[in-house]
Amino acid sequence: MSNVMVLGANGRLGRAAVLAFAAAGWQVTAQLRRAPRAPLPAAVQVVTCDALDLPALTTAARAAGGVDVIVNALNPDYTQWARLLPPITAATIELAAATGATLMLPGNVYNFGNQLPPVLRDDTPFAATHPKAAQRIALEQSLADAAQERGVRSIVIRAGDFLGDAGTWLDLAMAKGLAKGRFTQMGPVDLPHAWAWLPDLARVFVQVAERRAPLAPHTALNHAGLTLTGAELQAAFEAALGRPLRRTNFPWPLLRLATPFSPMLRALFEMRYLWQRPHRLDDRRLRALLGEVPATPLAEVVRQCLAGLPARAAPVPAAPGQLLRT
């Protein structure tokens, strides 16, 4: 049995990774700072400590009989990246070095800067055109340096915006008005946007971990996930609900007015370009490695997204026989 330690197991990807690795038969150790927000599989070993507590984590790894893979699913607050990403990166590298484990973590498209091209390939150059891009580029460079200088193996799975669980663009903005028959568009409705359905992304982590042996010491792989225009995503929700939805536009101008008073809103506004530039991830290397990449049909993704909405935001189903606008 292979062993995995998931750091940040209460987070969106962290929880999905715990569930996916456990379902695949791995022995899972889940690091959390507080009690699990929802029950975990019975066989999962929970260690409650800070993610920077190297002694506690190495002790937990020894208690599990060693660790083969570490998933860094830690995601500090947007406004704290400059302060927290460097020590988190350093600590996870030290943990991987101490345990001999392969370090895995999710990447994103920020590395390509705010002029990113429409197709993002494995060899697309990075561009540090804004602070978040520079911070993510530095993170991945630290992993590459650790692989070359210390033999610490690492794998980055690059993906688009998350779908699934709470706290995503979908539930916080786009689907927030569904109960009132509204769907909020973040930008022009005809621009492709990269999304990652969390259960699929977590299964990709498992399958890459199981096939990691031939990979280079530091490897980055693109996960294409779902590439959808705003119109396609709205149409999928309309099909699931059996009713048309009124289109509204996200209030970027109002958000901009608030940026001087809120570091978080300022950080979110900085990412507006992702809704103004078409982009998709080319995943040919991942497909070559896995053969068949986990891919849940869009209709099922939307059904599960609707089921996970808070009660106050849950839409009313269409009456039987109501015509659907297409």
C-alpha positions in Angstrom: 0.0 0.0 0.0 1.3 3.5 -0.9 1.2 6.3 1.6 0.2 9.9 0.9 0.2 12.9 3.2 -2.2 15.7 2.3 -1.4 19.2 3.7 -4.4 21.4 4.0 -6.9 18.7 4.0 -9.8 21.0 5.0 -9.3 23.1 1.8 -11.1 22.6 -1.5 -8.4 20.5 -3.3 -7.1 19.1 0.0 -10.4 17.5 0.9 -10.9 16.2 -2.7 -7.4 14.7 -2.7 -8.0 12.9 0.6 -11.2 11.4 -0.8 -9.6 10.4 -4.1 -6.5 8.8 -2.7 -8.5 6.9 -0.1 -10.9 5.7 -2.7 -7.9 4.5 -4.8 -6.6 2.4 -1.8 -3.8 4.6 -0.6 -3.1 5.0 3.1 -3.8 8.7 3.7 -2.6 11.1 6.4 -4.5 14.3 6.5 -3.0 17.5 8.0 -5.4 20.0 9.4 -5.2 22.9 11.7 -8.7 22.2 13.1 -11.2 19.4 13.1 -12.4 18.2 9.7 -15.2 20.3 8.3 -17.0 17.1 7.2 -16.4 13.4 8.0 -13.4 11.8 6.4 -13.1 8.1 5.5 -12.5 6.0 8.6 -9.1 4.8 7.5 -7.7 8.3 7.1 -5.2 9.3 9.8 -5.6 12.9 10.9 -2.8 15.0 12.3 -3.8 18.3 13.7 -1.0 20.8 13.6 0.3 23.8 11.7 1.6 23.0 8.2 4.9 24.6 9.1 5.4 22.2 12.1 8.0 20.0 10.5 8.7 17.8 13.7 5.0 17.0 14.0 4.6 16.1 10.4 7.8 14.0 10.2 6.6 12.2 13.3 3.2 11.6 11.6 5.0 10.3 8.5 7.0 7.8 10.5 3.9 6.7 12.4 2.3 6.0 9.0 5.2 3.8 8.0 6.7 6.4 5.7 5.3 8.7 3.1 5.6 8.2 -0.7 3.8 11.3 -1.8 3.1 14.7 -0.2 0.2 16.8 -1.7 0.7 20.5 -0.9 -2.9 21.6 -1.0 -2.3 24.6 1.3 -3.9 27.8 0.0 -3.2 30.9 2.1 -5.4 34.0 1.8 -4.8 35.9 -1.4 -3.6 38.9 0.5 -1.0 36.9 2.4 0.8 35.2 -0.6 3.8 37.4 -0.4 4.3 36.7 3.3 3.3 33.0 3.4 4.1 31.3 0.1 7.9 31.4 0.7 7.9 29.8 4.1 5.2 27.3 3.1 7.2 26.3 0.0 10.4 26.0 2.1 8.7 23.9 4.7 7.1 21.5 2.2 10.5 21.0 0.5 12.1 20.3 3.8 9.3 17.8 4.6 9.8 16.1 1.3 13.6 15.9 1.8 13.1 14.5 5.3 10.7 11.8 4.2 12.0 11.1 0.7 8.5 11.7 -0.7 7.6 13.2 -4.0 6.0 16.6 -3.5 2.9 17.3 -5.6 0.9 20.6 -5.7 -1.6 22.3 -7.9 -0.4 25.0 -10.3 -2.4 27.7 -12.0 -2.4 29.9 -15.1 -1.1 33.0 -13.2 2.5 32.2 -14.2 1.8 33.2 -17.8 1.0 36.8 -16.8 -1.8 39.1 -17.8 -1.1 38.8 -21.5 -1.4 35.1 -21.6 -1.9 33.5 -25.0 -5.1 31.6 -25.9 -3.4 28.2 -25.7 -1.2 27.4 -22.7 1.3 24.6 -23.5 3.9 23.0 -21.3 6.6 25.2 -23.0 4.6 28.5 -22.9 7.0 31.0 -21.3 6.1 32.4 -17.9 5.7 36.2 -17.5 5.9 38.0 -14.1 3.7 40.8 -15.2 1.8 41.1 -11.9 2.7 40.2 -8.2 0.7 36.9 -8.1 2.4 35.7 -11.3 5.8 36.5 -9.8 5.0 34.7 -6.6 3.9 31.6 -8.4 6.9 31.6 -10.7 9.2 31.9 -7.7 7.4 29.0 -6.0 7.9 26.7 -9.0 11.5 27.8 -9.4 12.1 26.8 -5.8 10.9 23.3 -6.6 13.0 23.1 -9.7 16.1 24.2 -7.7 15.3 21.7 -4.9 15.1 18.9 -7.5 18.4 19.9 -9.1 20.4 20.7 -5.9 18.9 18.3 -3.3 17.2 15.6 -5.3 13.7 16.5 -4.0 11.3 15.3 -6.6 8.2 17.4 -7.4 5.2 17.4 -9.7 3.0 20.4 -10.5 -0.4 19.8 -11.9 -1.5 23.0 -13.6 -5.2 23.6 -13.8 -7.8 26.4 -14.3 -10.3 27.9 -11.8 -11.8 25.3 -9.5 -15.4 24.1 -9.8 -16.9 22.2 -6.8 -17.0 22.8 -3.1 -17.6 26.3 -1.6 -15.6 29.4 -2.2 -15.2 29.4 -6.0 -16.1 32.0 -8.6 -19.1 29.9 -9.4 -20.8 29.8 -6.0 -19.6 33.2 -4.8 -20.5 35.2 -8.0 -21.8 33.4 -11.1 -24.5 31.2 -9.5 -25.3 33.5 -6.6 -28.5 34.8 -8.3 -29.8 31.5 -9.5 -32.7 31.5 -7.0 -33.9 34.7 -8.6 -33.4 33.4 -12.1 -30.1 35.2 -12.8 -26.7 34.0 -14.0 -23.8 36.4 -13.6 -21.2 36.6 -16.3 -17.6 37.6 -15.3 -16.7 38.9 -18.8 -17.5 38.6 -22.5 -19.7 35.5 -22.9 -17.8 34.2 -26.0 -14.3 33.8 -24.4 -13.1 30.3 -23.5 -12.1 30.0 -19.8 -10.2 27.1 -18.1 -12.0 25.3 -15.3 -11.1 22.3 -13.2 -13.7 20.1 -11.6 -12.2 19.2 -8.2 -13.0 15.5 -8.1 -11.5 15.0 -11.6 -8.4 17.1 -10.6 -8.0 15.0 -7.5 -8.2 11.8 -9.5 -5.5 13.2 -11.8 -3.3 13.7 -8.8 -3.8 10.0 -7.8 -3.1 8.7 -11.3 0.0 10.8 -11.8 1.3 9.8 -8.4 0.8 6.1 -9.4 2.8 6.7 -12.6 5.4 9.1 -11.2 8.5 6.9 -11.5 9.5 7.8 -15.1 8.9 11.6 -14.7 11.7 14.1 -14.5 12.8 15.2 -11.0 10.7 18.3 -11.4 7.8 18.0 -13.7 4.8 20.3 -14.6 1.8 18.8 -16.3 -1.3 20.7 -17.7 -4.7 19.4 -16.8 -7.1 20.8 -19.4 -10.3 20.2 -17.4 -13.3 22.0 -18.8 -12.8 24.8 -21.3 -16.1 26.7 -21.5 -17.3 30.1 -22.6 -19.6 32.0 -20.3 -22.4 31.3 -22.7 -21.7 27.6 -22.6 -21.6 27.5 -18.8 -24.9 29.4 -18.6 -26.5 27.1 -21.1 -25.5 24.1 -19.1 -27.2 25.6 -16.0 -30.3 26.4 -18.0 -30.4 22.8 -19.3 -30.0 21.4 -15.7 -32.7 23.7 -14.4 -35.1 23.4 -17.3 -35.6 27.2 -17.5 -33.9 30.2 -19.0 -31.7 32.5 -16.9 -31.3 36.2 -17.2 -27.8 37.3 -17.8 -26.3 39.9 -15.5 -22.7 41.2 -15.6 -20.3 41.1 -12.6 -19.9 44.6 -11.2 -16.2 45.0 -11.9 -16.5 48.9 -11.8 -17.9 48.8 -8.3 -15.2 46.3 -7.2 -12.6 48.7 -8.6 -14.0 51.6 -6.5 -13.7 49.5 -3.4 -10.1 48.3 -4.0 -8.4 51.2 -2.1 -10.2 50.1 1.1 -9.9 46.3 0.8 -6.7 44.3 0.1 -8.8 41.2 -0.8 -10.9 43.1 -3.3 -7.8 44.6 -4.8 -6.3 41.2 -5.2 -9.4 39.9 -6.9 -9.6 42.8 -9.2 -6.0 42.1 -10.2 -7.3 38.8 -11.7 -9.9 40.4 -13.9 -7.8 39.8 -17.0 -8.5 36.1 -16.8 -12.1 36.9 -17.8 -11.0 39.2 -20.6 -8.5 36.9 -22.4 -9.5 33.5 -23.8 -7.3 30.7 -22.6 -7.2 26.9 -22.4 -4.6 24.4 -21.2 -3.1 21.9 -23.7 -2.8 18.6 -21.8 -1.1 16.4 -24.4 1.7 15.4 -22.0 -0.8 14.4 -19.3 -2.8 12.4 -21.8 0.4 10.6 -23.0 1.2 9.7 -19.4 -2.3 8.6 -18.3 -3.9 7.5 -21.5 -7.4 8.5 -20.4 -7.8 11.6 -18.2 -10.6 11.6 -15.7 -13.4 13.8 -17.2 -16.9 14.1 -15.6 -19.5 15.2 -18.2 -20.5 18.8 -17.9 -24.1 18.0 -17.2 -23.1 16.0 -14.1 -20.7 18.7 -13.0 -23.5 21.2 -13.1 -25.9 18.9 -11.3 -23.5 18.4 -8.4 -22.7 22.2 -8.3 -26.5 22.9 -8.0 -26.8 20.3 -5.2 -23.9 21.9 -3.3 -25.3 25.5 -3.3 -26.4 26.9 0.0 -30.2 26.6 0.6 -30.7 30.4 0.2 -29.1 30.3 -3.2 -30.8 27.1 -4.5 -32.9 27.7 -7.6 -36.5 26.5 -8.0 -36.8 23.7 -10.6 -38.8 24.4 -13.7 -42.4 23.2 -13.7 -43.0 20.0 -15.7 -43.3 20.8 -19.4 -41.9 24.3 -19.2 -40.0 25.2 -22.4 -36.3 25.7 -22.2 -34.6 28.4 -24.1 -31.6 27.2 -26.0 
